[in-house]
Amino acid sequence: MKHIIWREIRNDIMNFRFLFGIILIVMVTIVSEGAMLTKLANSCQSAEGPGWFVGYSYCMNGTNTLLFIPIAVALPAGENVEAELRSRFFIFSYPRTGKWEYLFSKAIGLLVSGGFLAFLSMIFLMAVSIVSFGHIPALMPEEVNVLALYSKTLLSFPRIFLNGALWALVGGLASVVSQNRYMAYAAPFVMYYILTTFQERYYQKLFFLSPRYWATTLYYGDFFCIGILLVNSLFLAFFFMYAIKRRLEHA
């Protein structure tokens, strides 16, 4: 079982599309947040906290960054299951691995590839922030809670991972249900945009309806965001396995 899951994860992340997804997130973030990052670099002190943390916050909370993450995380493996079902390759792999092993490995592989891509992208951007803005002190360093700062940074990693996993699963599920591999890339972007716009226009006080507020702590705390992302990811993983199972039964 472990060997099957590890092989699936390795296949999903060891490809050019995984690297391209990281590059896409990094480039979009640097370009879209360039003005704020340049302003921070030219300042001698930061009223919002240490320079590296402020720079990292700009990167992970950027509007365009959050908009492109659903596209990027689906690149490595979003279409893989649909392509396998369409090519009927599963006829050879499915009997050899077993039903539940096959379904579970596909869901875990997609979840991990999307989450790991988002995680590595933010690790890289945090490293850039440390190198570029680490010398910029807080305006009032005596008021900075170092423990809370590091705690917030550490908690951002599981939140970022789960956000990437969520949208990768959305893409994989959409491609299997629609039987169209291109939906793996279109569906996450469209769903994120629609849900975010819908909440901003019609339910401005119901922030929990917007996926933007699941991915950032602009309104809710880290544990709430991690909890809602975890629940949604598990639900989508189960639904994804069920959709694959139905396709196998009617193949």
C-alpha positions as CSV (number, residue, x, y, z in Angstrom):
1,M,0.0,0.0,0.0
2,K,2.7,2.4,1.0
3,H,4.7,1.6,-2.1
4,I,1.7,2.2,-4.4
5,I,1.0,5.6,-2.7
6,W,4.7,6.7,-2.8
7,R,4.9,5.7,-6.5
8,E,1.8,7.8,-7.3
9,I,3.2,10.8,-5.4
10,R,6.5,10.5,-7.1
11,N,4.9,10.3,-10.6
12,D,2.7,13.4,-9.8
13,I,5.5,15.6,-8.6
14,M,8.5,14.5,-10.7
15,N,7.5,16.2,-13.9
16,F,8.1,19.5,-15.7
17,R,4.5,20.7,-15.0
18,F,5.2,20.7,-11.2
19,L,8.2,22.9,-11.7
20,F,6.3,25.2,-14.1
21,G,3.5,25.5,-11.5
22,I,6.0,26.8,-8.9
23,I,7.5,29.2,-11.4
24,L,4.1,30.5,-12.3
25,I,3.1,31.3,-8.7
26,V,6.5,32.9,-8.0
27,M,6.4,35.1,-11.1
28,V,2.8,36.2,-10.7
29,T,3.5,37.1,-7.0
30,I,6.6,39.1,-7.8
31,V,5.0,41.0,-10.7
32,S,1.7,41.7,-9.0
33,E,3.2,42.6,-5.6
34,G,6.2,44.4,-7.1
35,A,5.1,47.9,-6.1
36,M,4.5,46.9,-2.4
37,L,7.8,45.0,-2.3
38,T,9.7,47.8,-3.9
39,K,8.2,50.3,-1.4
40,L,9.2,48.0,1.5
41,A,12.8,47.6,0.1
42,N,13.2,51.3,-0.1
43,S,12.1,51.9,3.5
44,C,14.4,52.0,6.5
45,Q,11.9,50.6,8.9
46,S,8.5,48.9,8.7
47,A,5.5,49.8,10.8
48,E,3.9,46.4,10.2
49,G,6.7,44.4,11.7
50,P,10.1,42.9,10.7
51,G,10.8,43.3,6.9
52,W,11.1,39.6,6.1
53,F,7.7,38.9,7.7
54,V,6.0,41.8,6.0
55,G,7.4,40.8,2.6
56,Y,6.3,37.2,3.1
57,S,2.8,38.4,4.1
58,Y,2.5,40.5,1.0
59,C,3.5,37.4,-1.1
60,M,1.1,34.8,0.5
61,N,-1.9,37.2,0.8
62,G,-1.6,38.8,-2.6
63,T,-4.9,38.9,-4.5
64,N,-3.4,37.7,-7.8
65,T,-1.3,35.1,-6.0
66,L,-4.5,33.5,-4.5
67,L,-6.2,33.7,-7.9
68,F,-3.4,31.8,-9.8
69,I,-2.8,29.2,-7.1
70,P,-5.9,27.2,-8.2
71,I,-4.6,27.1,-11.8
72,A,-1.0,26.2,-10.9
73,V,-1.7,23.4,-8.4
74,A,-3.7,21.5,-11.0
75,L,-0.9,21.5,-13.5
76,P,1.2,18.5,-12.2
77,A,-1.5,15.9,-11.9
78,G,-5.0,17.4,-12.4
79,E,-5.7,15.6,-15.7
80,N,-3.8,12.4,-15.0
81,V,-6.7,10.3,-13.8
82,E,-9.0,11.3,-16.6
83,A,-6.2,10.7,-19.1
84,E,-5.7,7.2,-17.6
85,L,-9.4,6.4,-17.7
86,R,-9.8,7.7,-21.2
87,S,-6.8,5.7,-22.5
88,R,-8.1,2.6,-20.6
89,F,-4.6,2.2,-19.1
90,F,-6.4,1.4,-15.8
91,I,-7.3,-2.0,-17.3
92,F,-3.7,-3.0,-16.6
93,S,-3.0,-1.0,-13.4
94,Y,-6.3,-1.3,-11.6
95,P,-6.3,-5.2,-11.2
96,R,-2.7,-5.2,-10.1
97,T,-3.0,-2.7,-7.3
98,G,-6.5,-3.5,-6.0
99,K,-9.6,-1.3,-6.0
100,W,-9.2,0.6,-2.8
101,E,-5.4,0.9,-3.1
102,Y,-5.9,2.3,-6.6
103,L,-8.6,4.8,-5.6
104,F,-6.7,5.9,-2.4
105,S,-3.4,6.3,-4.2
106,K,-5.0,8.6,-6.9
107,A,-6.6,10.8,-4.3
108,I,-3.4,11.0,-2.1
109,G,-1.2,11.6,-5.1
110,L,-3.3,14.5,-6.4
111,L,-3.7,16.0,-2.9
112,V,0.0,15.9,-2.1
113,S,1.1,17.2,-5.5
114,G,-1.1,20.3,-5.3
115,G,-0.3,21.0,-1.6
116,F,3.4,20.4,-2.0
117,L,3.5,22.7,-5.1
118,A,1.8,25.6,-3.1
119,F,4.0,24.9,-0.1
120,L,7.3,25.0,-2.0
121,S,6.3,28.1,-3.8
122,M,5.7,29.9,-0.5
123,I,8.9,28.5,0.9
124,F,10.8,30.0,-2.0
125,L,9.0,33.4,-1.6
126,M,9.8,33.4,2.1
127,A,13.5,32.8,1.4
128,V,13.4,35.7,-1.1
129,S,11.8,37.9,1.6
130,I,14.4,36.9,4.2
131,V,17.3,37.7,1.8
132,S,15.8,40.9,0.4
133,F,14.1,42.4,3.5
134,G,15.7,40.7,6.5
135,H,17.8,43.8,7.2
136,I,14.7,46.0,7.6
137,P,13.7,46.3,11.3
138,A,10.3,46.9,12.8
139,L,9.5,50.6,13.5
140,M,8.8,49.7,17.2
141,P,10.7,46.4,17.8
142,E,9.9,46.4,21.5
143,E,6.2,45.8,20.6
144,V,6.9,42.9,18.3
145,N,5.8,39.5,19.8
146,V,8.5,37.3,18.4
147,L,6.8,34.1,19.5
148,A,3.5,35.1,17.8
149,L,5.4,36.0,14.7
150,Y,7.1,32.6,14.4
151,S,3.9,30.8,15.3
152,K,2.0,32.6,12.6
153,T,4.7,31.8,10.1
154,L,4.7,28.1,11.0
155,L,0.9,27.9,10.9
156,S,0.9,29.4,7.4
157,F,2.6,26.3,6.0
158,P,-0.2,23.8,6.6
159,R,-2.8,26.4,5.6
160,I,-0.9,26.9,2.3
161,F,-0.5,23.2,1.7
162,L,-4.2,22.5,2.3
163,N,-5.2,25.4,0.0
164,G,-3.1,23.9,-2.8
165,A,-4.5,20.4,-2.1
166,L,-8.1,21.7,-2.1
167,W,-7.9,23.2,-5.6
168,A,-5.9,20.3,-7.1
169,L,-8.8,18.0,-6.0
170,V,-11.3,20.4,-7.5
171,G,-9.5,20.2,-10.8
172,G,-9.1,16.4,-10.7
173,L,-12.8,15.9,-9.7
174,A,-14.0,18.2,-12.4
175,S,-12.0,16.4,-15.1
176,V,-13.3,13.0,-14.1
177,V,-16.9,14.0,-13.7
178,S,-17.0,16.0,-17.0
179,Q,-14.8,13.5,-18.8
180,N,-12.7,16.4,-20.1
181,R,-9.1,16.7,-19.0
182,Y,-9.0,20.5,-19.7
183,M,-11.6,21.0,-17.0
184,A,-8.8,20.2,-14.5
185,Y,-7.3,23.6,-15.2
186,A,-10.4,25.6,-15.9
187,A,-12.7,24.5,-13.1
188,P,-10.5,25.6,-10.1
189,F,-9.9,29.0,-11.5
190,V,-13.6,29.6,-12.5
191,M,-14.9,28.3,-9.1
192,Y,-12.5,30.4,-7.1
193,Y,-13.4,33.5,-9.1
194,I,-17.1,32.9,-8.9
195,L,-17.2,32.1,-5.2
196,T,-15.0,35.1,-4.3
197,T,-17.0,37.5,-6.5
198,F,-20.3,36.2,-5.3
199,Q,-19.4,36.8,-1.7
200,E,-18.0,40.2,-2.3
201,R,-21.1,41.4,-4.2
202,Y,-24.0,39.8,-2.4
203,Y,-22.8,38.5,1.0
204,Q,-20.2,41.0,2.1
205,K,-20.4,40.1,5.8
206,L,-20.3,36.3,5.3
207,F,-16.5,36.0,4.8
208,F,-16.6,32.2,5.3
209,L,-18.3,31.8,1.9
210,S,-15.2,33.2,0.1
211,P,-12.3,30.8,-0.6
212,R,-10.0,33.9,-0.3
213,Y,-10.7,34.0,3.4
214,W,-10.0,30.3,3.8
215,A,-6.5,30.8,2.4
216,T,-5.5,33.9,4.3
217,T,-5.9,35.1,7.9
218,L,-7.2,38.5,6.9
219,Y,-10.4,37.9,8.8
220,Y,-10.3,34.4,10.5
221,G,-7.6,32.9,12.5
222,D,-5.2,30.2,11.4
223,F,-7.0,27.3,13.0
224,F,-10.3,28.2,11.5
225,C,-8.8,28.4,8.0
226,I,-6.9,25.2,8.5
227,G,-10.0,23.4,9.7
228,I,-12.3,24.5,6.9
229,L,-9.6,23.7,4.3
230,L,-9.0,20.3,5.9
231,V,-12.8,19.4,6.0
232,N,-13.3,20.5,2.4
233,S,-10.2,18.7,1.1
234,L,-11.3,15.4,2.8
235,F,-14.8,15.8,1.4
236,L,-13.4,16.4,-2.1
237,A,-11.0,13.5,-1.8
238,F,-13.8,11.1,-0.9
239,F,-16.0,12.5,-3.7
240,F,-13.0,12.2,-6.1
241,M,-12.6,8.5,-5.2
242,Y,-16.3,7.9,-5.6
243,A,-16.3,9.5,-9.1
244,I,-13.4,7.3,-10.2
245,K,-15.1,4.3,-8.8
246,R,-18.3,5.1,-10.8
247,R,-16.2,5.5,-14.0
248,L,-14.5,2.2,-13.4
249,E,-17.8,0.4,-12.9
250,H,-19.3,1.8,-16.1
251,A,-16.1,1.5,-18.2
